[in-house]
Amino acid sequence: MFILGDRSCRATSSAMTQQMPQPASPKTFFHTLPEPLQKLLPGRFRASYCVVPVVRLSGPIGAVMPLRTGISIANAAPLLERAFEMRGASAVALVINSPGGSAAQSHLIFKRIRALSEEKKLPVYAFVEDAAASGGYMIACAADEIFADPTSIIGSIGVVAASFGLDRFIARYGIERRVHTAGEHKAMLDPFQPEDPKDVEHLKNLQNRIHGLFMDLVRSRRGEKLAKDREDLFSGAFWVGEEALGLGLIDRFGDIRAVLRERFGDKVQMKLVEPARPPLIGRLFGRGTSGGASLVDPGEMLGVLEERAAWSRLGL
């Protein structure tokens, strides 16, 4: 049987159930009601069911705009707080579907998940859908166990920076670039100026520091599970779920419904933690309250293209 009043649903021995008969309490009476009626009762009168809050983290990680949905600490933190505060929770499940993005945002979300897990003494399970790549995999490492589909894309443990060199383009059309700075390196890596090897070296040093933090984080969370004989584990390469399992990047295959029913029983309640809905006035008028905004924002359109490029890099 399962007992009520503890964060975890655990089986009890038959010896514990062999007690002296007690007068029927209101709570015991309510437990005999059909399940549809029990759902109408306050939580303290319902039969003992395990509750697992579910937080969905989907999209690129970083800047989020109206036309570009994604993940940031600003929109993820409220969902995580509500999930870990949910009364009677036995664990917290993360559904992750992300090609990666901002290293800082990924790390902030990772740290918030670990802090809440330790504060509330709740295990965390991550379930990967299409991808947990780069920063998406960093977030997945916050879980105590990582589950994926055999076709999921996993890994890409690396750091990338990309831009264009347009100095010869503007020179061809007689365009003069005028930049005025206070600080010798303020215009570092300006795409309209010839590339300076010293600037590239500085960028590489920054990338190596972030990459080192990423590698240490994965090693600390995955530990002995990681394959010892693969030099390309931290090369930025990514793999499908079947290969990732052999590399120790995930724990096993499984979807959220099957795994949670296996762990907590067939009657486990998975409660999706959804973002708070904006006020009615905001839903009616949207962005129109900020005067002068056009219907199509070029910056947002570029964000959509960047998001599409991030998924395309993984073949998705």
matplotlib code that plots the C-alpha trace (Angstrom):
import matplotlib.pyplot as plt

x = [0.0, 1.0, 0.9, -0.2, 1.6, 5.1, 6.7, 7.6, 5.2, 6.8, 5.6, 4.9, 5.2, 2.2, 3.2, 2.7, -0.9, -1.8, -3.1, -6.0, -9.2, -9.9, -13.2, -13.7, -12.6, -14.0, -10.8, -11.2, -14.8, -13.8, -11.2, -13.9, -15.6, -15.1, -12.1, -14.1, -15.7, -12.4, -11.1, -13.7, -12.5, -9.8, -6.4, -6.3, -9.4, -8.3, -6.8, -3.0, -1.8, 1.7, 2.0, 4.9, 5.0, 6.1, 8.0, 8.4, 11.6, 11.4, 13.2, 16.5, 18.1, 18.6, 16.7, 13.0, 10.8, 7.1, 7.9, 10.7, 9.7, 12.5, 14.0, 15.5, 16.0, 13.3, 10.6, 11.9, 12.4, 8.7, 7.7, 10.5, 9.6, 5.9, 6.9, 9.1, 6.6, 3.7, 2.1, 2.6, 5.2, 7.2, 9.6, 9.9, 10.0, 11.6, 10.6, 13.5, 13.5, 16.3, 19.2, 21.1, 21.9, 23.2, 25.8, 25.0, 21.2, 21.8, 24.0, 21.6, 18.8, 21.0, 21.9, 18.3, 17.2, 19.9, 19.3, 15.6, 16.2, 18.5, 16.3, 13.1, 14.8, 13.1, 14.6, 14.6, 14.1, 14.8, 13.0, 14.5, 12.2, 13.9, 17.1, 19.0, 22.1, 24.7, 22.9, 19.9, 22.2, 23.6, 20.1, 19.4, 22.5, 20.7, 18.5, 19.3, 18.5, 18.2, 15.8, 15.6, 14.2, 16.5, 16.1, 16.8, 19.8, 22.1, 25.4, 27.1, 29.3, 31.2, 31.1, 30.5, 30.6, 29.8, 29.5, 30.2, 33.1, 31.7, 34.7, 35.4, 31.7, 31.4, 34.8, 33.5, 30.6, 32.6, 31.0, 33.1, 32.8, 33.1, 33.6, 34.6, 35.4, 36.7, 38.7, 41.2, 39.3, 35.7, 35.1, 36.7, 35.4, 33.5, 32.3, 32.8, 36.6, 39.3, 39.7, 42.5, 44.3, 44.7, 40.9, 40.4, 42.9, 41.0, 37.7, 39.2, 40.4, 36.9, 35.5, 38.0, 37.0, 33.3, 34.1, 36.1, 33.2, 30.8, 33.1, 33.6, 29.8, 29.1, 31.8, 30.5, 27.0, 27.5, 30.6, 31.6, 28.7, 30.7, 32.7, 36.4, 37.7, 36.1, 38.3, 35.4, 33.0, 33.7, 34.4, 31.1, 29.9, 26.3, 24.8, 21.4, 20.0, 21.3, 24.9, 24.4, 23.4, 26.6, 28.6, 26.9, 25.3, 21.8, 20.7, 18.1, 15.4, 11.8, 9.0, 7.7, 4.4, 5.9, 8.8, 6.7, 4.1, 6.9, 8.4, 5.3, 2.4, -0.3, -2.2, 0.6, -0.6, 1.5, 0.7, 2.0, 3.2, 2.1, 3.1, 0.8, -1.6, -1.1, -3.8, -6.9, -6.0, -2.6, -4.1, -6.5, -4.0, -0.7, 2.2, 0.2, 0.5, 4.1, 3.6, 5.1, 5.8, 5.4, 3.4, 6.6, 9.7, 12.9, 14.8, 12.1, 12.2, 16.0, 15.4, 13.1, 15.7, 18.4, 16.1, 15.5, 19.3, 19.9, 17.5, 18.8, 22.4, 21.1, 19.3, 15.9]
y = [0.0, 3.7, 6.0, 9.6, 12.5, 11.9, 13.5, 10.1, 7.3, 4.2, 0.7, -0.5, -4.0, -6.1, -6.2, -2.5, -2.9, -5.5, -3.1, -3.0, -2.0, 1.7, 3.6, 4.7, 8.4, 10.8, 10.5, 6.7, 7.1, 9.5, 7.1, 4.6, 7.0, 6.5, 8.3, 10.8, 12.0, 12.0, 14.6, 17.0, 16.7, 18.8, 17.2, 16.1, 13.9, 12.1, 8.6, 8.4, 9.3, 10.3, 13.8, 14.6, 18.2, 18.5, 21.5, 21.8, 23.5, 23.9, 26.0, 27.8, 29.2, 32.9, 35.9, 35.3, 37.5, 37.3, 35.5, 33.5, 31.2, 29.8, 29.3, 31.8, 32.0, 34.7, 32.4, 29.1, 30.2, 30.8, 27.4, 25.6, 27.4, 26.4, 22.8, 22.3, 24.0, 21.8, 20.1, 16.4, 16.3, 13.1, 14.2, 16.9, 15.9, 18.1, 17.7, 19.1, 19.9, 22.3, 22.7, 24.9, 28.6, 31.0, 29.4, 31.9, 31.3, 27.5, 27.6, 29.8, 27.4, 24.4, 26.0, 26.9, 23.3, 21.9, 24.5, 23.7, 20.0, 20.1, 22.5, 20.5, 17.1, 16.1, 14.0, 15.4, 13.3, 14.7, 13.4, 14.4, 14.7, 15.8, 17.1, 18.1, 19.6, 22.0, 24.2, 21.9, 19.1, 21.3, 21.7, 18.0, 17.4, 19.0, 15.9, 12.9, 10.7, 11.5, 9.5, 9.8, 8.3, 6.2, 8.8, 11.9, 14.0, 14.3, 16.0, 18.9, 19.7, 22.6, 26.4, 28.2, 31.8, 32.8, 36.0, 37.4, 39.4, 42.4, 44.6, 43.9, 44.1, 47.8, 48.6, 47.3, 49.8, 52.7, 52.7, 54.2, 52.7, 55.3, 53.9, 56.0, 54.2, 54.9, 51.8, 50.1, 46.9, 48.2, 47.5, 44.1, 41.6, 44.3, 42.4, 45.6, 45.7, 43.2, 40.4, 41.0, 37.8, 39.2, 39.5, 36.0, 34.7, 36.6, 35.1, 31.6, 32.1, 33.0, 30.0, 27.6, 28.9, 28.3, 24.9, 23.9, 24.8, 22.8, 19.8, 19.9, 20.2, 17.1, 15.1, 16.1, 15.2, 12.0, 10.8, 7.2, 6.7, 8.5, 6.4, 6.5, 5.6, 8.4, 11.4, 13.1, 13.1, 16.9, 17.8, 19.4, 16.3, 15.0, 11.5, 9.8, 8.3, 4.8, 6.0, 8.5, 5.6, 3.8, 7.0, 7.4, 10.7, 9.4, 6.7, 4.8, 5.0, 5.8, 8.4, 10.4, 8.4, 5.0, 5.8, 7.7, 4.9, 2.4, 4.4, 5.6, 3.4, 3.5, 6.2, 8.7, 12.2, 14.2, 17.9, 20.2, 23.5, 26.1, 29.8, 32.3, 33.8, 37.5, 39.9, 40.1, 43.6, 42.3, 39.4, 41.7, 44.4, 42.4, 44.6, 47.4, 49.4, 50.3, 53.1, 53.0, 49.2, 47.7, 44.6, 42.8, 43.5, 42.8, 41.9, 39.3, 37.9, 37.5, 35.7, 33.3, 32.6, 32.0, 29.6, 27.7, 27.6, 26.2, 23.2, 22.7, 22.3, 19.1, 17.9, 18.7]
z = [0.0, -0.3, 2.7, 2.8, 4.4, 3.1, 0.1, -1.3, -2.0, -0.5, 0.0, 3.5, 4.8, 5.6, 9.3, 9.5, 8.3, 10.9, 13.5, 15.9, 14.2, 14.5, 14.2, 10.6, 10.2, 7.8, 5.8, 5.6, 4.4, 1.7, 0.4, -0.4, -2.8, -6.6, -8.1, -10.1, -6.8, -4.9, -7.4, -6.2, -2.6, -0.9, -1.1, 2.5, 2.1, -1.1, -1.3, -1.4, -4.9, -5.8, -7.4, -9.8, -11.1, -14.7, -16.0, -19.8, -21.0, -24.8, -27.4, -27.7, -24.6, -24.3, -25.6, -25.7, -28.0, -29.0, -32.2, -30.7, -27.8, -25.7, -22.3, -19.9, -16.2, -16.2, -17.5, -16.1, -12.5, -11.7, -13.1, -11.2, -7.9, -8.3, -9.1, -6.1, -3.8, -5.0, -2.0, -1.8, -4.6, -4.7, -7.4, -10.1, -13.8, -16.5, -20.1, -22.2, -25.9, -26.7, -29.2, -26.7, -26.6, -24.0, -21.7, -18.9, -19.0, -19.2, -16.1, -14.1, -14.8, -13.9, -10.6, -9.8, -10.3, -8.1, -5.4, -5.2, -5.4, -2.4, -0.4, -0.9, -0.8, -4.0, -6.8, -10.4, -13.5, -17.0, -20.1, -23.5, -26.5, -29.8, -28.3, -25.2, -26.9, -25.7, -23.1, -23.2, -22.1, -19.3, -18.0, -18.3, -16.1, -13.2, -13.0, -10.9, -13.9, -17.6, -19.8, -23.6, -26.7, -28.9, -31.6, -29.3, -30.0, -27.0, -26.3, -28.2, -25.1, -26.5, -27.1, -30.4, -31.6, -35.1, -37.1, -40.6, -42.0, -44.0, -44.2, -47.9, -48.7, -47.5, -49.1, -52.5, -52.3, -51.0, -47.5, -44.8, -41.3, -38.5, -35.0, -31.9, -28.7, -25.2, -24.5, -26.9, -27.3, -27.2, -30.9, -30.7, -33.3, -35.2, -38.4, -40.5, -39.7, -40.7, -38.2, -35.6, -34.5, -31.0, -30.8, -32.0, -29.4, -26.6, -27.8, -27.8, -24.2, -23.2, -25.0, -23.3, -19.9, -20.5, -22.1, -19.1, -16.7, -18.9, -18.9, -15.1, -14.6, -16.8, -15.0, -11.6, -12.4, -14.5, -12.7, -13.3, -15.8, -18.5, -21.0, -20.3, -23.8, -25.9, -26.5, -28.5, -25.6, -25.0, -28.6, -29.3, -31.2, -30.6, -30.8, -31.0, -27.8, -28.5, -28.7, -25.9, -23.6, -24.3, -23.6, -20.3, -21.2, -20.4, -17.9, -19.9, -22.5, -21.5, -21.8, -18.9, -18.5, -18.6, -16.2, -13.6, -13.6, -13.1, -10.2, -8.5, -9.5, -12.1, -10.3, -10.2, -11.0, -13.5, -13.1, -15.8, -14.3, -16.9, -17.2, -15.7, -18.2, -19.0, -17.9, -20.1, -21.3, -22.4, -24.3, -26.0, -27.1, -27.1, -27.9, -29.3, -26.1, -26.9, -29.4, -32.8, -32.9, -36.3, -36.9, -38.1, -36.1, -38.1, -34.9, -34.1, -37.6, -37.3, -34.0, -35.7, -38.3, -35.6, -33.9, -37.1, -37.7, -34.2, -34.8, -38.4, -37.0, -35.3, -38.5, -37.0]

ax = plt.figure().add_subplot(projection="3d")
ax.plot(x, y, z, "-o")
ax.set_aspect("equal")
plt.show()
